[in-house]
Amino acid sequence: MNLNLDNKIIVVTGGAKGIGRAMAEVFAQEGATAVIIGRKAVDNEKVVAEINRQNGKACQFEAELADPKACETVIKSILDKFGRIDGLVNNAGVNDGVGLENGNYEDFMASLHRNVVHYYLLAHYALPALIQSKGAIVNITSKTAETGQGNTSAYAAANGGRNALTREWAVELLKYGIRVNAVVVAECWTPAYETWIETLADAEEKLKEITAKIPLENRMTTATEIANMAAFLMSDKSSHTTGQIIHVDGGYVHLDRALANA
């Protein structure tokens, strides 16, 4: 399907690894210029080089998005280079384990800056350009906002905020024709997920236990499957879709996991 993304300027935060990288690659495959924002230029450049090798278009901007000033600066830099922004994908964040028992005020607030404050700031600073392009916003969020996980209060709160902002912005930006949607991630195989699994003494058994509870095909979601949904929501093929919180999770959140192997 041609998603009509040719020559669109689409910003992807956290675009150097995992789901962010997959999205940058899919957008480039669809003819857009993937503008990667990431913490380390060396990691960003590896993705840009790979996309360029495949005849795609990409560039990178180094920024620590937990720093509010950096959010303003990086959007300005993108606009200085391209003169426009057609889409924003808020994706950067980390499940940092700031819980109710093991955290404190400083940890909690720092986690919110790592995980949701920059979603607001980037959208705020990019908004004039998005109004001009009649662009779209896609927020990547996590199941933790709905299911809980334990020992990750700040990350769960941030994802609840991401979901709420998706609906709020969809309402506020109706008058500009800007669509805002979210993609919810549950059990998705990424380098970060693999690193976490490998810290466990019984890593292989734990992975089998997790995948057995994923109703559709008893397997992890792939980063590319998340990316494909993000690309669809960014495109005019979803032209009457806004304010939606879409789960790409093999039924993990909403289907009865007890029936996963029925």
C-alpha positions as CSV (number, residue, x, y, z in Angstrom):
1,M,0.0,0.0,0.0
2,N,1.3,3.4,-0.9
3,L,0.9,5.5,2.3
4,N,1.6,8.8,0.5
5,L,4.4,9.7,2.8
6,D,6.8,10.7,0.0
7,N,9.0,13.6,1.0
8,K,7.3,14.1,4.4
9,I,9.5,15.2,7.2
10,I,8.7,12.9,10.1
11,V,10.4,13.3,13.5
12,V,11.0,10.1,15.5
13,T,12.3,10.4,19.1
14,G,14.4,7.6,20.4
15,G,15.0,6.6,16.8
16,A,18.3,4.9,17.2
17,K,17.2,1.7,18.8
18,G,14.3,-0.8,19.1
19,I,10.9,0.4,18.2
20,G,12.2,3.9,17.3
21,R,14.7,2.5,14.8
22,A,12.0,0.3,13.2
23,M,9.8,3.3,12.8
24,A,12.6,5.3,11.2
25,E,13.3,2.5,8.8
26,V,9.6,2.0,7.8
27,F,9.0,5.8,7.3
28,A,12.1,5.9,5.1
29,Q,10.9,2.8,3.1
30,E,7.6,4.7,2.5
31,G,9.6,7.7,1.0
32,A,9.6,10.0,4.0
33,T,12.7,11.6,5.5
34,A,13.1,10.1,8.9
35,V,14.5,12.7,11.3
36,I,15.9,10.8,14.3
37,I,16.3,12.4,17.7
38,G,18.5,10.4,20.1
39,R,20.8,10.8,23.0
40,K,23.9,9.7,21.3
41,A,24.9,10.9,17.8
42,V,27.1,7.9,17.2
43,D,24.0,5.6,17.7
44,N,21.8,7.8,15.6
45,E,24.4,7.9,12.7
46,K,24.4,4.1,12.5
47,V,20.7,4.1,11.7
48,V,21.0,7.0,9.3
49,A,23.9,5.2,7.5
50,E,21.9,2.0,7.2
51,I,18.8,3.8,5.9
52,N,21.0,5.7,3.3
53,R,22.5,2.4,2.2
54,Q,19.0,1.2,1.4
55,N,18.4,4.4,-0.6
56,G,16.2,5.9,2.0
57,K,16.4,9.4,3.5
58,A,17.3,10.1,7.1
59,C,19.2,12.5,9.3
60,Q,19.8,12.8,13.0
61,F,19.9,15.3,15.8
62,E,21.5,14.6,19.2
63,A,19.4,15.7,22.1
64,E,18.9,14.8,25.8
65,L,15.1,15.1,25.8
66,A,14.9,15.0,29.6
67,D,16.3,18.5,29.4
68,P,13.4,20.9,28.6
69,K,15.7,23.4,26.9
70,A,17.0,20.7,24.6
71,C,13.4,20.0,23.4
72,E,13.0,23.6,22.2
73,T,16.5,23.7,20.6
74,V,16.2,20.4,18.7
75,I,12.8,21.4,17.1
76,K,14.3,24.8,16.1
77,S,17.3,23.0,14.5
78,I,15.0,20.7,12.6
79,L,13.0,23.6,11.3
80,D,16.2,25.5,10.4
81,K,17.2,22.5,8.3
82,F,13.9,21.5,6.6
83,G,11.6,24.5,7.1
84,R,8.7,22.2,8.0
85,I,7.6,19.2,10.1
86,D,4.9,16.9,8.7
87,G,4.7,14.4,11.6
88,L,5.9,13.8,15.1
89,V,6.3,10.4,16.7
90,N,6.9,10.6,20.4
91,N,8.6,7.4,21.4
92,A,11.7,8.0,23.6
93,G,11.5,6.8,27.2
94,V,12.6,4.1,29.6
95,N,11.0,1.8,32.1
96,D,13.2,2.9,34.9
97,G,11.8,1.1,37.9
98,V,10.9,4.1,40.1
99,G,8.4,2.5,42.4
100,L,6.4,3.6,45.4
101,E,8.6,1.8,47.9
102,N,12.0,2.3,46.3
103,G,11.6,5.8,44.9
104,N,11.5,9.4,46.1
105,Y,10.3,12.8,44.9
106,E,13.5,13.5,42.9
107,D,13.5,10.1,41.2
108,F,9.8,10.3,40.4
109,M,10.0,13.8,38.8
110,A,13.2,12.9,36.9
111,S,11.4,9.8,35.5
112,L,8.4,12.0,34.3
113,H,10.9,14.2,32.5
114,R,12.4,11.1,30.8
115,N,9.1,9.7,29.9
116,V,6.3,12.2,29.4
117,V,7.3,15.8,29.8
118,H,9.2,15.8,26.5
119,Y,6.2,14.4,24.8
120,Y,4.4,17.7,25.7
121,L,7.3,19.9,25.0
122,L,8.2,18.6,21.5
123,A,4.5,18.7,20.5
124,H,4.3,22.3,21.9
125,Y,7.4,23.5,20.0
126,A,6.5,21.7,16.8
127,L,2.9,22.8,16.8
128,P,3.2,25.9,14.6
129,A,4.9,23.7,11.9
130,L,2.3,20.9,12.3
131,I,-0.5,23.5,11.9
132,Q,1.1,24.7,8.7
133,S,1.5,21.2,7.3
134,K,-1.7,19.9,8.7
135,G,0.4,17.1,10.1
136,A,-0.1,14.3,12.6
137,I,1.2,13.1,15.9
138,V,1.7,9.5,17.1
139,N,2.4,8.8,20.7
140,I,4.0,5.4,21.6
141,T,2.7,4.3,25.0
142,S,2.9,1.2,27.2
143,K,0.4,-1.3,28.7
144,T,1.7,-0.4,32.1
145,A,-0.8,2.5,32.2
146,E,-3.6,0.0,32.1
147,T,-2.3,-3.2,33.6
148,G,0.2,-2.0,36.1
149,Q,3.5,-3.9,36.5
150,G,4.8,-3.3,40.0
151,N,7.7,-1.2,41.1
152,T,7.5,1.3,38.2
153,S,5.1,4.0,39.5
154,A,6.7,6.8,37.5
155,Y,6.7,5.0,34.2
156,A,3.1,3.8,34.6
157,A,2.1,7.4,35.5
158,A,3.9,8.7,32.5
159,N,2.1,6.3,30.2
160,G,-1.2,7.2,31.7
161,G,-0.2,10.7,30.8
162,R,0.7,9.8,27.3
163,N,-2.7,8.2,26.8
164,A,-4.5,11.2,28.3
165,L,-2.5,13.7,26.2
166,T,-3.4,11.7,23.1
167,R,-7.1,12.3,23.7
168,E,-6.6,15.8,24.9
169,W,-4.5,16.9,21.9
170,A,-6.9,15.1,19.5
171,V,-9.7,17.4,20.9
172,E,-7.6,20.6,21.0
173,L,-6.2,20.2,17.5
174,L,-9.4,19.3,15.7
175,K,-9.7,22.8,14.5
176,Y,-6.4,22.5,12.7
177,G,-7.1,19.1,11.1
178,I,-4.2,17.6,13.0
179,R,-4.8,14.0,14.0
180,V,-3.4,12.5,17.2
181,N,-3.3,8.8,18.0
182,A,-1.4,6.4,20.2
183,V,0.1,2.9,19.8
184,V,0.2,0.9,22.9
185,V,3.1,-1.6,23.3
186,A,2.9,-4.7,25.5
187,E,5.4,-7.5,25.0
188,C,7.6,-6.4,22.1
189,W,11.0,-7.9,21.3
190,T,13.6,-5.2,21.3
191,P,17.3,-5.0,22.3
192,A,16.2,-3.5,25.6
193,Y,13.8,-6.3,26.3
194,E,16.4,-8.9,25.4
195,T,18.9,-7.3,27.7
196,W,16.4,-7.4,30.6
197,I,15.5,-11.1,29.9
198,E,19.2,-12.0,30.0
199,T,19.6,-10.6,33.5
200,L,17.3,-13.3,34.8
201,A,18.7,-16.6,36.0
202,D,16.0,-18.6,34.2
203,A,15.8,-16.3,31.1
204,E,14.7,-19.0,28.6
205,E,11.9,-20.3,30.9
206,K,10.7,-16.8,31.7
207,L,10.5,-15.9,28.0
208,K,8.5,-19.1,27.3
209,E,6.2,-18.2,30.2
210,I,5.6,-14.7,28.8
211,T,5.0,-15.7,25.2
212,A,2.6,-18.5,26.3
213,K,0.3,-15.8,27.7
214,I,0.2,-13.8,24.4
215,P,-3.0,-14.9,22.8
216,L,-2.3,-14.4,19.1
217,E,0.3,-17.0,18.0
218,N,2.0,-17.1,21.5
219,R,4.8,-14.8,20.3
220,M,6.3,-11.4,21.0
221,T,5.2,-8.4,19.0
222,T,7.9,-7.3,16.6
223,A,9.2,-3.7,16.5
224,T,8.3,-3.6,12.8
225,E,4.6,-4.4,13.6
226,I,4.5,-1.4,15.9
227,A,6.2,0.7,13.2
228,N,3.8,-0.4,10.5
229,M,0.9,0.8,12.7
230,A,2.6,4.1,13.4
231,A,3.2,4.6,9.6
232,F,-0.5,3.9,8.9
233,L,-1.6,6.4,11.6
234,M,0.8,9.0,10.2
235,S,-0.5,8.6,6.7
236,D,-3.7,9.9,5.0
237,K,-4.9,6.3,4.8
238,S,-6.1,6.9,8.3
239,S,-7.5,10.3,7.5
240,H,-10.6,9.9,9.7
241,T,-8.8,8.4,12.7
242,T,-8.0,10.5,15.7
243,G,-7.9,10.2,19.5
244,Q,-7.5,6.5,19.2
245,I,-5.3,4.4,21.6
246,I,-4.5,1.3,19.5
247,H,-3.1,-1.8,21.1
248,V,-0.6,-3.7,18.8
249,D,0.0,-6.6,21.3
250,G,-1.4,-9.9,20.0
251,G,-4.4,-9.4,22.3
252,Y,-2.2,-9.4,25.4
253,V,-4.0,-6.6,27.3
254,H,-7.7,-7.2,26.4
255,L,-8.1,-10.9,25.7
256,D,-8.3,-13.5,28.4
257,R,-4.8,-14.8,28.8
258,A,-6.1,-18.0,30.4
259,L,-7.4,-18.9,26.9
260,A,-4.1,-18.1,25.1
261,N,-3.5,-21.7,24.4
262,A,-7.1,-22.7,23.8
